[in-house]
Amino acid sequence: MCRRLWYGVCGRVSEMEKKLTCIGCPLGCSLTVTMDGMGEGVAAVSGNTCPKGEAYARKEMTNPTRIVTSAVRVENGCAPMVSCKTKADIPKGRIFDVTAALAGLRVAAPVHIGDVILPDAAGTGVDIVATKNVEAAV
């Protein structure tokens, strides 16, 4: 939910507020983020009970990122697929590029937790790593 406050005669936005739920810690604080000017930067964050909340809100409003989780097919493994994730967060706008890069990917068993499944996924500079052990079929 956004609330915009309009000032002046030209219809310029001088302040915008957005509500977020913090995911920085288990408390899940309700944050209110006030953007300055034309929404280019964060003017204030309120509702947070720890510093993680303010950092999360500023990052989410200026450069939202996500960890991508998925699964990749395993050839000659004890399990048909291995779960995987990005080693670090990626820009939110690149999620579909990363999932497209994983779409037809197959890896050979054995696969161990932390093994790099796909280096530099979709040119993001972030590797996709295994989050499960899959041994070779006997």
Secondary structure as UniProt FT lines:
FT   STRAND          2..6
FT   STRAND          13..21
FT   TURN            26..27
FT   STRAND          30..36
FT   TURN            37..40
FT   STRAND          41..46
FT   HELIX           51..62
FT   STRAND          65..66
FT   STRAND          69..75
FT   STRAND          81..86
FT   STRAND          90..91
FT   HELIX           92..94
FT   HELIX           95..102
FT   TURN            103..104
FT   STRAND          106..108
FT   TURN            113..114
FT   STRAND          116..118
FT   TURN            119..120
FT   HELIX           121..123
FT   STRAND          128..130
//
